[in-house]
Amino acid sequence: MGKFACVIHPLSPKKDVGRKYPLLAKVLPTPFIHFFSRFWPPLKLSQITGVRSESTGEEVEGWLLACPFTADQMLRLPSQTAYKKIVQTGRLAERLGAHILGLLAFTSVIGDGGVTVSQNLDIPITTGRSLTIAAAIEGLEEAARCHAIRPAAATAAVVGATGSIGSACAILLAPMVAELVLVGRLESHLAQVEAQVREAGARQVRTSTRIEAIGEADMVLSTTNTTRPVIYPQHLKQGAVICDVALPPDVSPRVAQERDDVLVIEGGVMDVPGPVDFHFDFGLPPRQAYACMAETMVLTLEERYETYSLGRQIQIERVREIAQLARKHGFRVTGSQSWKS
Ligand SMILES: NC(=O)c1ccc[n+]([C@@H]2O[C@H](COP(=O)([O-])OP(=O)(O)OC[C@H]3O[C@@H](n4cnc5c(N)ncnc54)[C@H](OP(=O)(O)O)[C@@H]3O)[C@@H](O)[C@H]2O)c1
């Protein structure tokens, strides 16, 4: 049987540490959690059973592993310190017998996007970004349909457009929409992505370093690497749809509370085929996984034990291939009802 492992880490210190150690999370103030997590060893959180392909009937299983660093620490600590802890977690996956390792959230965002970690491990790793991108675009299209927005006549904004996932999403959206707004932090980086989306067939493109630029967008895809929300109720156009791919979320919980007219969906979430049980609550409803986990499962079902999505540069061909393989095995992008909170 094919075996995989997925590395997760606490995004919200109190909430996520509380999933494993409720008492500890209750009594320890957040700064203490940040501090102690530096010395905590990697953990096996649970076994994942029942991932079964709809097309072949084959079943695979895996493990959820925790790299103890919080998102804030991943960003703050030197990359080498974070790499060391992620490699230790990868070693645990190797000892358990996993054939492939998926890196979730900031374990793939920091530094060189998994390259150094991969060089220090014997099993192949994937960041899951390719399927995350495919799922995000499909989710945004589905949300637009729900709000009767016709992409060909719409303005779409990508927040975090200079990033790995953001730039690939912008390239894929380019030929689909009337106008594209690229939001990032650095004009020079935005100019590079602007050139790429023009080449990909964008009709009209604007770039901005200000979040207010999304105010005219009917569709927003957000994928920054910040640990705090960047999109608030006042930024959004009446009736807009937002696909929030970021972990932790880019969209403030206030949007759900104050803006009935907009639809926010959690991007990059998929329904997993088969009687899957994660035996651990990592924050999604039962039988749902983040697309980066799903990519690891799909590669295991395919027995493609290779470093698939690695580094910052995304190969659009791989996005298309993994989306097609995911469909074949019965992975579906989760419907548009879920609100981030
Ligand atoms: N749902 C899933 O399955 C899944 C899978 C993988 C990743 N993710 C999440 O997706 C997000 C992006 O991942 P990635 O690999 O693409 O990261 P990345 O390559 O580091 O890209 C993030 C980009 O966001 C930009 N940014 C940061 N703050 C910003 C702000 N306030 N306004 C506009 N842009 C801003 C950064 O700009 P600079 O270049 O200036 O830093 C960077 O270009 C992360 O939150 C990650 O956890 C989700």
Ligand as a Chemical Component Dictionary entry (heavy atoms), coordinates in Angstrom:
data_LIG
# 
_chem_comp.id                   LIG 
_chem_comp.type                 NON-POLYMER 
_chem_comp.pdbx_formal_charge   0 
_chem_comp.three_letter_code    LIG 
# 
loop_
_chem_comp_atom.comp_id 
_chem_comp_atom.atom_id 
_chem_comp_atom.alt_atom_id 
_chem_comp_atom.type_symbol 
_chem_comp_atom.charge 
_chem_comp_atom.model_Cartn_x 
_chem_comp_atom.model_Cartn_y 
_chem_comp_atom.model_Cartn_z 
_chem_comp_atom.pdbx_ordinal 
LIG N1  N1  N 0  -4.646 25.979 0.757  1  
LIG C1  C1  C 0  -3.543 25.301 0.498  2  
LIG O1  O1  O 0  -3.576 24.092 0.244  3  
LIG C2  C2  C 0  -2.214 26.021 0.481  4  
LIG C3  C3  C 0  -1.085 25.378 -0.044 5  
LIG C4  C4  C 0  0.119  26.048 -0.069 6  
LIG C5  C5  C 0  0.208  27.354 0.412  7  
LIG N2  N2  N 1  -0.902 27.948 0.929  8  
LIG C6  C6  C 0  -0.835 29.342 1.428  9  
LIG O2  O2  O 0  -0.779 30.224 0.315  10 
LIG C7  C7  C 0  -0.111 31.425 0.684  11 
LIG C8  C8  C 0  0.936  31.813 -0.371 12 
LIG O3  O3  O 0  1.890  30.792 -0.544 13 
LIG P1  P1  P 0  3.110  30.981 -1.569 14 
LIG O4  O4  O 0  3.834  29.707 -1.557 15 
LIG O5  O5  O -1 2.614  31.533 -2.865 16 
LIG O6  O6  O 0  3.955  32.119 -0.793 17 
LIG P2  P2  P 0  4.999  33.198 -1.408 18 
LIG O7  O7  O 0  5.632  32.653 -2.629 19 
LIG O8  O8  O 0  5.881  33.604 -0.282 20 
LIG O9  O9  O 0  4.075  34.413 -1.861 21 
LIG C9  C9  C 0  3.406  35.270 -1.002 22 
LIG C10 C10 C 0  3.402  36.653 -1.645 23 
LIG O10 O10 O 0  2.564  37.525 -0.890 24 
LIG C11 C11 C 0  3.142  38.813 -0.964 25 
LIG N3  N3  N 0  2.645  39.654 0.116  26 
LIG C12 C12 C 0  2.967  39.631 1.424  27 
LIG N4  N4  N 0  2.269  40.536 2.100  28 
LIG C13 C13 C 0  1.495  41.190 1.213  29 
LIG C14 C14 C 0  0.558  42.246 1.297  30 
LIG N5  N5  N 0  0.261  42.819 2.468  31 
LIG N6  N6  N 0  -0.052 42.664 0.162  32 
LIG C15 C15 C 0  0.227  42.095 -1.021 33 
LIG N7  N7  N 0  1.109  41.075 -1.180 34 
LIG C16 C16 C 0  1.731  40.633 -0.071 35 
LIG C17 C17 C 0  4.636  38.554 -0.841 36 
LIG O11 O11 O 0  5.344  39.655 -1.323 37 
LIG P3  P3  P 0  6.930  39.816 -1.058 38 
LIG O12 O12 O 0  7.550  39.153 -2.243 39 
LIG O13 O13 O 0  7.128  41.259 -1.002 40 
LIG O14 O14 O 0  7.221  39.090 0.231  41 
LIG C18 C18 C 0  4.786  37.306 -1.703 42 
LIG O15 O15 O 0  5.081  37.639 -3.043 43 
LIG C19 C19 C 0  0.461  31.172 2.094  44 
LIG O16 O16 O 0  -0.400 31.766 3.037  45 
LIG C20 C20 C 0  0.416  29.664 2.221  46 
LIG O17 O17 O 0  0.311  29.239 3.570  47 
LIG C21 C21 C 0  -2.101 27.332 0.939  48 
# 
loop_
_chem_comp_bond.comp_id 
_chem_comp_bond.atom_id_1 
_chem_comp_bond.atom_id_2 
_chem_comp_bond.value_order 
_chem_comp_bond.pdbx_ordinal 
LIG N1  C1  SING 1  
LIG C1  O1  DOUB 2  
LIG C1  C2  SING 3  
LIG C2  C3  SING 4  
LIG C2  C21 DOUB 5  
LIG C3  C4  DOUB 6  
LIG C4  C5  SING 7  
LIG C5  N2  DOUB 8  
LIG N2  C6  SING 9  
LIG N2  C21 SING 10 
LIG C6  O2  SING 11 
LIG C6  C20 SING 12 
LIG O2  C7  SING 13 
LIG C7  C8  SING 14 
LIG C7  C19 SING 15 
LIG C8  O3  SING 16 
LIG O3  P1  SING 17 
LIG P1  O4  DOUB 18 
LIG P1  O5  SING 19 
LIG P1  O6  SING 20 
LIG O6  P2  SING 21 
LIG P2  O7  DOUB 22 
LIG P2  O8  SING 23 
LIG P2  O9  SING 24 
LIG O9  C9  SING 25 
LIG C9  C10 SING 26 
LIG C10 O10 SING 27 
LIG C10 C18 SING 28 
LIG O10 C11 SING 29 
LIG C11 N3  SING 30 
LIG C11 C17 SING 31 
LIG N3  C12 SING 32 
LIG N3  C16 SING 33 
LIG C12 N4  DOUB 34 
LIG N4  C13 SING 35 
LIG C13 C14 SING 36 
LIG C13 C16 DOUB 37 
LIG C14 N5  SING 38 
LIG C14 N6  DOUB 39 
LIG N6  C15 SING 40 
LIG C15 N7  DOUB 41 
LIG N7  C16 SING 42 
LIG C17 O11 SING 43 
LIG C17 C18 SING 44 
LIG O11 P3  SING 45 
LIG P3  O12 DOUB 46 
LIG P3  O13 SING 47 
LIG P3  O14 SING 48 
LIG C18 O15 SING 49 
LIG C19 O16 SING 50 
LIG C19 C20 SING 51 
LIG C20 O17 SING 52 
# 
